[in-house]
Amino acid sequence: MSSAPFESQIVLDREIARLEHDLVILKRRRNVLSPVSRIPPELISNIFFLSLRFLQADGITPEELHPDETKQAICAVCHQWREAVFTEPKLWMEIHETPQRRGTWTLFEEI
């Protein structure tokens, strides 16, 4: 049995990985051109911090707000927002324990 198809797959997988990496770089370069990218990271992290505080001030409890999930969602927007969140200690002063979703643990226990 020839190993040529397997070697060809390896070569193609490497090329795909390189192209995906290049695509990430191009998307970051494109994002830098957007107006929101001109906002300093310190200001962005302050906006995030204040928005969490305003929601809590409106009577939304941490259980309803899921602040850690909110931070994760913010981090998923773009590289600049992720950096702003990770480099701001006051956003991470509080880590909230949220009740586990029953379905997740039930599935885990079955495995």
C-alpha positions as a LaTeX table, in Angstrom:
\begin{tabular}{lrrr}
\hline
Residue & $x$ (\AA) & $y$ (\AA) & $z$ (\AA) \\
\hline
Met1 & 0.00 & 0.00 & 0.00 \\
Ser2 & 1.38 & 3.37 & $-1.00$ \\
Ser3 & 1.92 & 6.12 & 1.54 \\
Ala4 & 1.61 & 8.80 & $-1.16$ \\
Pro5 & $-2.04$ & 9.67 & $-0.36$ \\
Phe6 & $-1.21$ & 9.95 & 3.35 \\
Glu7 & 1.78 & 12.20 & 2.61 \\
Ser8 & $-0.37$ & 14.30 & 0.28 \\
Gln9 & $-2.91$ & 14.75 & 3.08 \\
Ile10 & $-0.16$ & 15.91 & 5.43 \\
Val11 & 1.07 & 18.43 & 2.87 \\
Leu12 & $-2.47$ & 19.70 & 2.30 \\
Asp13 & $-3.15$ & 19.91 & 6.06 \\
Arg14 & $-0.01$ & 22.02 & 6.48 \\
Glu15 & $-1.07$ & 24.29 & 3.63 \\
Ile16 & $-4.56$ & 24.67 & 5.12 \\
Ala17 & $-3.05$ & 25.54 & 8.53 \\
Arg18 & $-0.80$ & 28.15 & 6.90 \\
Leu19 & $-3.71$ & 29.69 & 5.00 \\
Glu20 & $-5.87$ & 29.77 & 8.15 \\
His21 & $-3.04$ & 31.53 & 9.98 \\
Asp22 & $-2.70$ & 34.03 & 7.12 \\
Leu23 & $-6.46$ & 34.61 & 7.22 \\
Val24 & $-6.32$ & 35.44 & 10.95 \\
Ile25 & $-3.55$ & 37.96 & 10.27 \\
Leu26 & $-5.52$ & 39.54 & 7.41 \\
Lys27 & $-8.66$ & 39.82 & 9.57 \\
Arg28 & $-6.67$ & 41.51 & 12.33 \\
Arg29 & $-5.24$ & 43.98 & 9.82 \\
Arg30 & $-8.76$ & 44.68 & 8.52 \\
Asn31 & $-10.09$ & 45.18 & 12.07 \\
Val32 & $-7.37$ & 47.74 & 12.79 \\
Leu33 & $-8.89$ & 49.93 & 10.08 \\
Ser34 & $-12.30$ & 50.13 & 11.80 \\
Pro35 & $-13.10$ & 53.29 & 13.80 \\
Val36 & $-13.53$ & 51.37 & 17.07 \\
Ser37 & $-9.89$ & 50.31 & 16.80 \\
Arg38 & $-8.81$ & 53.88 & 17.44 \\
Ile39 & $-10.30$ & 53.75 & 20.95 \\
Pro40 & $-7.50$ & 53.20 & 23.49 \\
Pro41 & $-7.60$ & 49.77 & 25.20 \\
Glu42 & $-7.82$ & 51.44 & 28.61 \\
Leu43 & $-11.04$ & 53.19 & 27.58 \\
Ile44 & $-12.49$ & 49.99 & 26.12 \\
Ser45 & $-11.83$ & 48.06 & 29.33 \\
Asn46 & $-13.35$ & 50.92 & 31.36 \\
Ile47 & $-16.49$ & 50.76 & 29.21 \\
Phe48 & $-16.72$ & 47.01 & 29.81 \\
Phe49 & $-16.21$ & 47.43 & 33.55 \\
Leu50 & $-18.81$ & 50.21 & 33.83 \\
Ser51 & $-21.37$ & 48.32 & 31.74 \\
Leu52 & $-21.12$ & 45.33 & 34.10 \\
Arg53 & $-21.54$ & 47.68 & 37.07 \\
Phe54 & $-24.55$ & 49.47 & 35.51 \\
Leu55 & $-26.31$ & 46.17 & 34.88 \\
Gln56 & $-25.77$ & 45.15 & 38.49 \\
Ala57 & $-26.97$ & 48.60 & 39.66 \\
Asp58 & $-30.19$ & 48.08 & 37.70 \\
Gly59 & $-30.94$ & 45.12 & 39.96 \\
Ile60 & $-29.72$ & 42.36 & 37.71 \\
Thr61 & $-28.13$ & 39.78 & 39.98 \\
Pro62 & $-24.82$ & 38.08 & 39.13 \\
Glu63 & $-26.76$ & 34.86 & 38.61 \\
Glu64 & $-28.90$ & 36.53 & 35.95 \\
Leu65 & $-26.06$ & 38.49 & 34.42 \\
His66 & $-23.47$ & 35.73 & 34.20 \\
Pro67 & $-20.59$ & 38.26 & 34.28 \\
Asp68 & $-17.92$ & 35.66 & 33.50 \\
Glu69 & $-19.85$ & 34.53 & 30.43 \\
Thr70 & $-20.26$ & 38.19 & 29.47 \\
Lys71 & $-16.48$ & 38.66 & 29.66 \\
Gln72 & $-16.00$ & 35.55 & 27.54 \\
Ala73 & $-18.45$ & 36.87 & 24.95 \\
Ile74 & $-16.64$ & 40.22 & 24.85 \\
Cys75 & $-13.34$ & 38.38 & 24.37 \\
Ala76 & $-14.77$ & 36.59 & 21.34 \\
Val77 & $-15.52$ & 39.80 & 19.42 \\
Cys78 & $-12.02$ & 40.65 & 18.23 \\
His79 & $-8.36$ & 40.56 & 19.20 \\
Gln80 & $-8.36$ & 44.15 & 20.47 \\
Trp81 & $-11.32$ & 43.56 & 22.80 \\
Arg82 & $-9.78$ & 40.32 & 24.06 \\
Glu83 & $-6.54$ & 42.13 & 24.88 \\
Ala84 & $-8.45$ & 44.93 & 26.61 \\
Val85 & $-10.32$ & 42.46 & 28.81 \\
Phe86 & $-7.31$ & 40.31 & 29.67 \\
Thr87 & $-5.06$ & 43.23 & 30.55 \\
Glu88 & $-7.52$ & 44.95 & 32.89 \\
Pro89 & $-7.23$ & 43.50 & 36.41 \\
Lys90 & $-10.38$ & 45.16 & 37.74 \\
Leu91 & $-12.46$ & 43.10 & 35.30 \\
Trp92 & $-11.12$ & 39.96 & 36.97 \\
Met93 & $-11.30$ & 41.03 & 40.63 \\
Glu94 & $-14.52$ & 39.08 & 40.96 \\
Ile95 & $-15.04$ & 35.62 & 39.58 \\
His96 & $-18.57$ & 34.37 & 40.03 \\
Glu97 & $-19.48$ & 30.77 & 40.55 \\
Thr98 & $-22.48$ & 29.91 & 38.45 \\
Pro99 & $-24.60$ & 26.83 & 39.08 \\
Gln100 & $-23.71$ & 24.02 & 36.74 \\
Arg101 & $-26.17$ & 23.24 & 34.04 \\
Arg102 & $-27.73$ & 19.92 & 34.86 \\
Gly103 & $-27.54$ & 18.58 & 31.33 \\
Thr104 & $-23.79$ & 19.08 & 31.05 \\
Trp105 & $-23.00$ & 17.11 & 34.20 \\
Thr106 & $-25.61$ & 14.44 & 33.46 \\
Leu107 & $-23.98$ & 13.81 & 30.10 \\
Phe108 & $-20.52$ & 13.86 & 31.69 \\
Glu109 & $-21.57$ & 11.32 & 34.36 \\
Glu110 & $-22.99$ & 9.00 & 31.71 \\
Ile111 & $-19.67$ & 8.90 & 29.91 \\
\hline
\end{tabular}
